[in-house]
Amino acid sequence: MKTYRKTAVMVGILFIIGTVAGVLSGVVTAPIRTASTFPFNVAASGPQWITGTLFVMLMGVSLAMVPVLLYPVFRERNQVLASGAVLFRGAIEAISYAIMAISMLLALTISEANAAPGADAALLQPLESVRAACVSWTEIWGAIIFGIGGLMIYVLFYQTRLVPRWLSGWALVGGVLYIVANIAALYSPLHKAPDIGVGIGLLLVPTALQEMVFAVWLIVKGFSRAALASLSTKTATYES
């Protein structure tokens, strides 16, 4: 029970770290991204931009660890879904964050090249257009992967009752809306990832709220003892 309690707390903390890191990345880089000269202004604020990139990497690593920690809890219930969650919310999602981080660093490289003596911004603009498109496509693709992996995790939570079913059910509904919002963005003329709370981005709000409630629940309440006892009985029966 102590091991499961530690797992629940660690998962809750990782959710919070990932969310806070994502918010901090946006806050740190916002003054640079919203400038009219972006991305050619990045070099002037290089350390600030790199800090924002590191927050993206921290977000990716912390969120990728969640399904890894949950795998031992879920594998006896449904190994296929447990493994799928590790693949989607762990490996593939982590790759998405890595691509976004590299794309951010490329913005710094482009800006530094533009600041070099004799540089021609017109020649660098096509490269920047490709880099920006890479970011947009990766954000949408990564969000869809995030949603699919999340559905796997919360189906397992719903089945095992390790957290109240209203909480896992909320996540399942929110996960479907999250995927719908990003598929809509995929087909939109600009192919731009939805902004939370704006237009189609309103569909992202239920997931954002649920994950914070979920994180706090795990830290404060942990997993249901009755559900853990049931899982342990089933595991013992299976092993015998």
Steps between C-alpha positions, in 0.01 A plus 500: 500500500787737579646438154166578333465811714841624386410424139178701526679798654778489241251485212311797642821699543613417145170625360542827686866538399409440135217753505697766688801453271279544193346818641841640598635430152216702351546785749877519453490496119181706446673842481730360230238306304250788487751755365449607140857398411470141627700276455781732396487661844573176686878542506464825695335301782687172456525393867131575554406296192720207606337506844160472335628207294626324812153534653356324193750218548412476870132483411566218254713294737265534798186410303674210325580347839133480602405189298831337593418530870143382445598197292569266799162597646303430183684219322311215668168665423564561130856472376407612148358834618776543759767445233312724256498782755878467542541510122268795432524713817858396563718442195312668213390802703855546629624502139244771420630721781857437387414613146334815638804576715738454206277722285521770765878477504502524120318832535798621702739375232305677225496822702876479561560440129288805418708710740825398330672763279366495144205273582197515273171459690320422173711186458434387856124554484421173314699308761304671776172419325592130496606514866175670604296244306692220672402646837132528405477151355683349799275678749188363330643153447635486855166614643314222318753247631457651847124456475518138382747405772290681757191303401694177555606611847156613608324192362726305736420735788129465422524121495707468816321772702835611643355850490128590506323423176373858470865609477606242243172545310565874486841422353352271234253765383768768512743277309255450215438877481876560507553271201206654311641852550837403360359301208296812414824702513664241277241568229482876554642726224788625718573161667561686826480322834198624699555752778338388824182690577480666158262377228540125449755519781209509746486124453843476667378654827338186652825303468711785641274531806463125548873432500559752777213361709630151429854595606383653828276199566791259460725705728236544771292181474716256305355184347189337645603238756199284416589508129863416577393205714280377215787532252734315736249214534459473124877507452553227760228287337656553156849407623379187676 
